Amino acid sequence: MQFFFEVLIGGLLSGIMYSLVALGFVLIYKASGVLNFAQGPMVFFAALTFVGLMELGLGFWLSLPATLLVMVVLGLVIERFVLRPLVNQPQITLFMATIGLAFFIEGLAQILWGANVRGLDLGIQDEPIQWISDRSGMNVSKFDLAAAGIAAALVTGLALFFNRTRIGRALRAVADDHQAALAIGIPLQQIWAIVWAVAGFVALVAGLLWGARNGVQFALTFVALKALPVLILGGFESIPGAIVGGLIIGASEKLAEVYLGPSVGGGIEGWFPYMLALVFLLVRPEGLFGEKIIRRI
């Protein structure tokens, strides 16, 4: 049982980091109904920009706000020059635009900062917490716990912001019905600009945490793919769903790798979340926290 809980806790801590990536998708989808395929490249761009600025000698505490400014500006530019001209276009058009945007951001990041793999040190060691090991015998990583705490604080703060503030209420109105929101005076374009700027901030936090864990490299763009099962389980429009979905995916993939992996030759961690998402699509396609859509035929 001790080993079981150690694996479970490690999976839950990883799941919170998955939730952080999924949150970027949720914010954009709630505001515009667009699945932002460029979220992964935005994470990569943020991490690479931060490391690049540090290599120029700015230091951690100057590189952090500078990178935040870059990501906010990137989000505003995307909204102004990509999303706004495509207002009222079919959803597939917007989705294809984000695919093209993803390739553009990937190329821009590597043109500016190069394509070499870089390390990123946030000052948090990836080693077991000694007092937990002494008392329970379980190995819980300092980095995993700190990263999960940062991600949880950010997700909680954004959930409160969008549920308790005027901008948050305007966002929910825009998500429900664009035309009705415009009719009552909600500035649609300003709301989209705010959401894309916040998505840039979320991409920065996710880029720093995942870059510190796996290194700043092109593979960070694929982290977003692991967020897709999280979205399917939790619902594409639910911030609490992103949290719960991330916890489920993180815990299930670790437990499946340990207990089912040996019987199927290993490597189950890479594809088990997608199989779980497929089951949810067959049983509850709107996700745990998604709203059921009833259409008259």
C-alpha positions, 0 to 999 in steps of 0.5 A: 500500500505504501508503494501504491500511495507513492505512485498515486501521489506522484501521478496526482502531482503530475496531473496538476501540471497537465491541468495547467496546460489544459487551462490555456485551452479552456480559456480560449475555448470559453471565450471564442469556441476555438480549440487553440492548437497553438497552445503547445508552441506558445509554451515552447516559445515562453520557455525558450524566450525566458532561457534566451533572455537569461543567456543574454545576462538579464538574470532570473528576476529581469527575465521573468517580467520581460518574458511575461511582457513578451507573452502578453504582447504575443497574445494581444497580437494573435487576437488582433491579427489572427482572431479578430479578422475571422470573427463569425467565420466557421469554427473549422476556419479558426481551428485551421488558423491556429494550426498555421499559427502553431507552425509560425510560433515554432519557427519564430522561437527557433529563429530568435533563440536557436534550436539547441536543447537548454537546461532551466534551473528554477532553484527547486531540486528534484529530490525526495522530501526528507521529512516525508521519507523519514515519517512515511517511507514514501518518496515525494519530489520537492520539484513535483510538490512545488510545481503542483503548488504553483499550478494549483495556486494559478488555477485557483486564482484564475477560477476566482477571477473568472467567477467573481469579477466583472470581466469573468462574468462578461467572459461567461456571457461571451462564451454562452452567446456572442451576439447576445453579449454584443447586444447588451454592450459587452466589448467582445474584442476587448474580452478576447484580447484579455483572454489571449493575454491571460493565455500567454501568461499561463503558457509562460508558467507552464513553459517554466515548469515543464522546461525545468522538468524536461529541458527547454526543447522542441518536445515541449510543443507536444506537452499540449497533446497530453492536455487533450485527454484532460479536456475530454474528461473534464470538459472543454469549457470548465476550469474545475474540469481541467483540474479534475481531468488532470488529476484523473489522467495523471494518476491513471497513467502512473498506476497503469504504467506500474500495474498494467505495463509489465503485462503488456510490455511497458510503455502504457503511460504514453497511450493509456490517457488517450484510451481513457479519453476514448471511453469517455467520448463513448460514454459522456462526450461532453466531459464530467463538467461539460454541459449536455448539448441538445439539438432539435433535428 
